Structure formats: structure tokens, C-alpha cells
Amino acid sequence: MTRCRQEREKAYDRGDYALAEELSEQGKKHQLRMKKLNKQASNWIYDANNKVRKPGEIDLHGLFVGEALERVVSAIEDSKRRGDTRILLIVGKGLHSSNSVPKLKYATKRFIERKLFLVARSDPTNGGRLIVRLEKQR
């Protein structure tokens, strides 16, 4: 994908607009394939992490933030349908993140509170988990 973009720029600069257009189309095809493969990898990681989890508990380790947030929305909807009053999200402590910052934890907490209007708190027994109350904030 990157090579196609670089070559497209060179072709465009040379005035070879037909080749530039062809390379642009090739780059778009590579990008679509990349997205498909990333989604497949995300599904494999999520399924492996959650094979033995109980309902109302999901492990988001190994997912990109956007992928994790999609899973959170779905898990919260499932938990509400079951009548659960809370859900446990395993987000990690950030030990493998750059600067040991738990990026997934902070992004997930902020998303839940600002977009879903729910309360998300760190589990007092394990800082790598969030407990989400499924009642809306007042």
C-alpha cells in the first residue's frame, strides 16, 4: 500500500497520470485487504482471550482501541439484555505499552463515561480491570 502511494506520487510528478491512477487503485485494494486481515486478526485475538470468560466479563488485551470500543458496546448491550447490573472489562495495566501508560484503560473509561453515559471505575482489587455499572448516570 505504502509502495503504491510512493510510486503514485512519483508518476504524478512525472506527469504520468494514467499510471498514477492505476497505482492509486492498487493502493486502495491493498488497504481494503489490510483492513480485512486486521479485522480477522482482531477476531482471533478476542476469541482466544474470551474462550473461557463468564458472561458479563470480557478481555480486551491485544486489541487496538477502536476494536476494543466496538467490543465494549456489543458486550454492554448483551449484558443489559441479560439483565446484568454491571460488566467487568479486562483492559490491562499498560505494562506492555510505551511509557507503561494503560492507553486502552483510559480510552475505554472515557468512552464509556462520555459516550455511553455509564459509570466505569477501576477494580480496587486489580487496576487492569474496569467495572462498569449498567445504569445511566443521573
C-alpha positions as semicolon CSV with decimal commas, in nm:
position;residue;x (nm);y (nm);z (nm)
1;M;0,000;0,000;0,000
2;T;0,275;0,241;0,101
3;R;0,484;0,150;-0,203
4;C;0,186;0,213;-0,431
5;R;0,136;0,556;-0,275
6;Q;0,502;0,646;-0,314
7;E;0,513;0,527;-0,673
8;R;0,186;0,710;-0,746
9;E;0,341;1,037;-0,627
10;K;0,645;0,983;-0,850
11;A;0,426;0,902;-1,150
12;Y;0,211;1,209;-1,085
13;D;0,521;1,431;-1,058
14;R;0,644;1,292;-1,392
15;G;0,307;1,370;-1,549
16;D;0,216;1,003;-1,596
17;Y;-0,140;1,047;-1,473
18;A;-0,266;0,714;-1,607
19;L;-0,002;0,524;-1,409
20;A;-0,069;0,742;-1,105
21;E;-0,440;0,648;-1,123
22;E;-0,359;0,278;-1,163
23;L;-0,125;0,288;-0,863
24;S;-0,390;0,470;-0,662
25;E;-0,640;0,193;-0,734
26;Q;-0,384;-0,074;-0,641
27;G;-0,316;0,108;-0,313
28;K;-0,689;0,115;-0,235
29;K;-0,712;-0,261;-0,296
30;H;-0,417;-0,321;-0,063
31;Q;-0,580;-0,100;0,201
32;L;-0,907;-0,296;0,184
33;R;-0,716;-0,623;0,217
34;M;-0,522;-0,485;0,513
35;K;-0,845;-0,385;0,689
36;K;-0,995;-0,728;0,625
37;L;-0,687;-0,904;0,765
38;N;-0,672;-0,671;1,068
39;K;-1,038;-0,749;1,143
40;Q;-0,969;-1,121;1,112
41;A;-0,671;-1,094;1,349
42;S;-0,877;-0,889;1,593
43;N;-1,148;-1,157;1,594
44;W;-0,892;-1,432;1,656
45;I;-0,733;-1,241;1,944
46;Y;-1,068;-1,158;2,104
47;D;-1,199;-1,513;2,067
48;A;-0,880;-1,663;2,216
49;N;-0,885;-1,422;2,511
50;N;-1,252;-1,480;2,586
51;K;-1,290;-1,852;2,526
52;V;-1,336;-1,930;2,897
53;R;-1,480;-1,599;3,021
54;K;-1,809;-1,581;3,206
55;P;-2,098;-1,374;3,068
56;G;-2,055;-1,014;3,183
57;E;-1,676;-1,030;3,163
58;I;-1,462;-0,956;2,857
59;D;-1,087;-0,941;2,799
60;L;-0,974;-0,667;2,560
61;H;-0,598;-0,736;2,575
62;G;-0,425;-0,721;2,238
63;L;-0,689;-0,513;2,062
64;F;-0,645;-0,165;1,921
65;V;-0,854;0,099;2,098
66;G;-1,113;0,125;1,819
67;E;-1,154;-0,253;1,804
68;A;-1,189;-0,271;2,182
69;L;-1,454;0,000;2,191
70;E;-1,665;-0,186;1,933
71;R;-1,646;-0,495;2,156
72;V;-1,736;-0,290;2,465
73;V;-2,054;-0,154;2,305
74;S;-2,160;-0,502;2,199
75;A;-2,078;-0,656;2,539
76;I;-2,269;-0,384;2,725
77;E;-2,573;-0,437;2,503
78;D;-2,555;-0,815;2,565
79;S;-2,519;-0,763;2,941
80;K;-2,817;-0,528;2,952
81;R;-3,029;-0,780;2,759
82;R;-2,939;-1,043;3,019
83;G;-3,040;-0,803;3,296
84;D;-2,688;-0,767;3,438
85;T;-2,624;-0,465;3,660
86;R;-2,252;-0,448;3,582
87;I;-1,987;-0,574;3,342
88;L;-1,619;-0,641;3,403
89;L;-1,376;-0,524;3,134
90;I;-1,020;-0,655;3,143
91;V;-0,819;-0,374;2,988
92;G;-0,471;-0,427;3,131
93;K;-0,242;-0,211;3,338
94;G;-0,037;-0,083;3,046
95;L;0,272;-0,284;3,139
96;H;0,349;-0,355;2,772
97;S;0,258;-0,006;2,649
98;S;0,510;0,265;2,574
99;N;0,587;0,454;2,895
100;S;0,372;0,194;3,080
101;V;0,062;0,408;3,016
102;P;-0,260;0,199;3,011
103;K;-0,390;0,358;2,691
104;L;-0,670;0,105;2,645
105;K;-0,790;0,151;3,003
106;Y;-0,809;0,530;2,983
107;A;-0,966;0,537;2,636
108;T;-1,226;0,277;2,733
109;K;-1,317;0,454;3,057
110;R;-1,350;0,789;2,882
111;F;-1,559;0,641;2,601
112;I;-1,796;0,466;2,842
113;E;-1,847;0,776;3,054
114;R;-1,868;1,037;2,777
115;K;-2,044;0,844;2,500
116;L;-2,247;0,580;2,681
117;F;-2,310;0,788;2,996
118;L;-2,229;0,499;3,228
119;V;-2,002;0,485;3,534
120;A;-1,672;0,299;3,484
121;R;-1,441;0,253;3,782
122;S;-1,110;0,076;3,831
123;D;-1,149;-0,254;4,010
124;P;-1,000;-0,196;4,358
125;T;-0,856;-0,549;4,356
126;N;-0,694;-0,525;4,011
127;G;-0,600;-0,198;3,838
128;G;-0,611;-0,366;3,497
129;R;-0,986;-0,408;3,511
130;L;-1,281;-0,171;3,485
131;I;-1,617;-0,232;3,646
132;V;-1,900;-0,068;3,456
133;R;-2,236;-0,002;3,622
134;L;-2,503;-0,051;3,362
135;E;-2,742;0,210;3,500
136;K;-2,717;0,553;3,337
137;Q;-2,564;0,840;3,536
138;R;-2,806;1,096;3,673
